[in-house]
Protein backbone atom coordinates (compact mmCIF):
# COMPACT_ATOMS: atom_id res chain seq x y z
CA UNK A 1 0.00 0.00 0.00
CA UNK A 2 1.85 3.10 -1.20
CA UNK A 3 0.51 5.59 1.38
CA UNK A 4 0.59 3.27 4.43
CA UNK A 5 3.14 4.43 7.02
CA UNK A 6 3.73 0.87 8.27
CA UNK A 7 4.31 -0.39 4.72
CA UNK A 8 6.87 2.40 4.35
CA UNK A 9 8.57 1.20 7.55
CA UNK A 10 8.57 -2.37 6.19
CA UNK A 11 10.15 -1.12 2.94
CA UNK A 12 12.72 0.93 4.93
CA UNK A 13 11.43 4.17 3.40
CA UNK A 14 10.83 5.56 6.90
CA UNK A 15 13.39 4.95 9.65
CA UNK A 16 12.23 3.08 12.72
CA UNK A 17 13.75 1.34 15.73
CA UNK A 18 13.23 -2.19 14.42
CA UNK A 19 13.81 -4.86 17.06
CA UNK A 20 12.65 -7.96 15.21
CA UNK A 21 12.23 -8.94 11.59
CA UNK A 22 11.65 -12.15 9.69
CA UNK A 23 10.03 -12.94 6.34
CA UNK A 24 6.46 -12.39 7.64
CA UNK A 25 6.61 -10.18 10.75
CA UNK A 26 8.22 -6.89 11.77
CA UNK A 27 8.41 -5.37 15.26
CA UNK A 28 9.52 -1.88 16.21
CA UNK A 29 9.25 0.63 19.05
CA UNK A 30 6.17 2.87 19.02
CA UNK A 31 6.98 6.54 18.38
CA UNK A 32 4.40 7.62 21.01
CA UNK A 33 4.79 5.04 23.76
CA UNK A 34 1.96 4.57 26.27
CA UNK A 35 4.09 2.44 28.60
CA UNK A 36 7.81 2.06 29.36
CA UNK A 37 7.81 -0.82 26.86
CA UNK A 38 5.57 -0.23 23.83
CA UNK A 39 6.36 -2.33 20.79
CA UNK A 40 4.31 -2.66 17.62
CA UNK A 41 4.19 -6.04 15.90
CA UNK A 42 2.89 -6.09 12.33
CA UNK A 43 2.48 -8.54 9.47
CA UNK A 44 4.60 -7.56 6.48
CA UNK A 45 1.67 -8.21 4.18
CA UNK A 46 -0.72 -5.25 4.23
CA UNK A 47 -4.05 -5.95 5.90
CA UNK A 48 -5.92 -2.86 7.06
CA UNK A 49 -7.80 -4.27 10.06
CA UNK A 50 -8.24 -7.46 12.04
CA UNK A 51 -11.76 -7.76 10.60
CA UNK A 52 -10.26 -7.83 7.08
CA UNK A 53 -7.77 -10.58 7.89
CA UNK A 54 -8.36 -13.69 5.78
CA UNK A 55 -5.00 -15.48 6.06
CA UNK A 56 -5.10 -16.56 9.71
CA UNK A 57 -1.82 -18.43 9.37
CA UNK A 58 -0.02 -15.19 10.29
CA UNK A 59 -1.49 -15.12 13.81
CA UNK A 60 0.73 -17.85 15.32
CA UNK A 61 3.77 -16.07 13.86
CA UNK A 62 2.69 -12.76 15.38
CA UNK A 63 2.01 -14.28 18.80
CA UNK A 64 5.32 -16.17 18.69
CA UNK A 65 7.09 -12.84 18.13
CA UNK A 66 5.06 -11.15 20.87
CA UNK A 67 6.04 -13.87 23.33
CA UNK A 68 9.71 -13.73 22.29
CA UNK A 69 9.82 -9.96 22.72
CA UNK A 70 8.04 -10.17 26.08
CA UNK A 71 10.59 -12.71 27.32
CA UNK A 72 13.54 -10.80 25.83
CA UNK A 73 12.31 -7.61 27.55
CA UNK A 74 11.68 -9.35 30.88
CA UNK A 75 7.98 -8.53 30.69
CA UNK A 76 7.05 -12.17 31.15
CA UNK A 77 8.07 -11.92 34.84
CA UNK A 78 5.70 -9.09 35.88
CA UNK A 79 3.07 -9.13 33.16
CA UNK A 80 2.26 -7.43 29.90
CA UNK A 81 -0.72 -6.45 27.78
CA UNK A 82 -1.38 -7.11 24.09
CA UNK A 83 -3.84 -4.77 22.37
CA UNK A 84 -5.36 -4.88 18.89
CA UNK A 85 -7.64 -2.06 17.82
CA UNK A 86 -10.05 -2.68 14.96
CA UNK A 87 -11.46 0.34 13.17
CA UNK A 88 -11.66 4.04 13.89
CA UNK A 89 -14.12 3.79 16.80
CA UNK A 90 -11.69 1.51 18.67
CA UNK A 91 -8.85 4.00 18.35
CA UNK A 92 -7.06 2.47 15.37
CA UNK A 93 -5.04 5.31 13.86
CA UNK A 94 -2.91 3.44 11.31
CA UNK A 95 -4.87 1.16 9.03
CA UNK A 96 -2.35 -1.65 8.82
CA UNK A 97 -3.06 -4.48 11.23
CA UNK A 98 -0.84 -4.10 14.29
CA UNK A 99 -0.52 -5.49 17.78
CA UNK A 100 0.68 -3.39 20.73
CA UNK A 101 2.93 -5.10 23.28
CA UNK A 102 2.78 -2.97 26.43
CA UNK A 103 4.57 -3.45 29.73
CA UNK A 104 6.83 -2.03 32.37
CA UNK A 105 4.06 -0.53 34.50
CA UNK A 106 0.81 -1.58 36.15
CA UNK A 107 -2.36 -1.37 34.05
CA UNK A 108 -5.95 -0.76 35.10
CA UNK A 109 -9.09 -2.65 34.16
CA UNK A 110 -11.23 -1.95 32.23
CA UNK A 111 -8.68 -0.67 29.73
CA UNK A 112 -10.96 1.81 27.86
C-alpha positions, 0 to 999 in steps of 0.5 A: 500500500503506497501511502501506508506508514507501516508499509513504508517502515517495512520497505525501509522508506521511513526509519524506525527502531526495528527490534525484530524482523523475519520474512512475515513479521516486523516489530519496532518501538512505538513513536508515542509510547503509552508504557515504558515498553511499547512495541508494535508487531505487524504482518509484512503483508498489508491488511488494514484491520483485524476484521479484514484478515483472511490469512489466519496463518499469520497469527501464530507467527505474530504471537510467537514474536510477541512472546519472544519480545516479552521474554527478551524484555523481561515482561514475562516476569511481571506481566504485559498487555497485548492490544489490537484495535479494529477500526476508527471507533476503537482508536485504530489510527494506522490502518495496517493491522498491528498489535501493541505489546505494552509493559513495564508498568501496572495497568488498570481494568477496564482498559478503555 
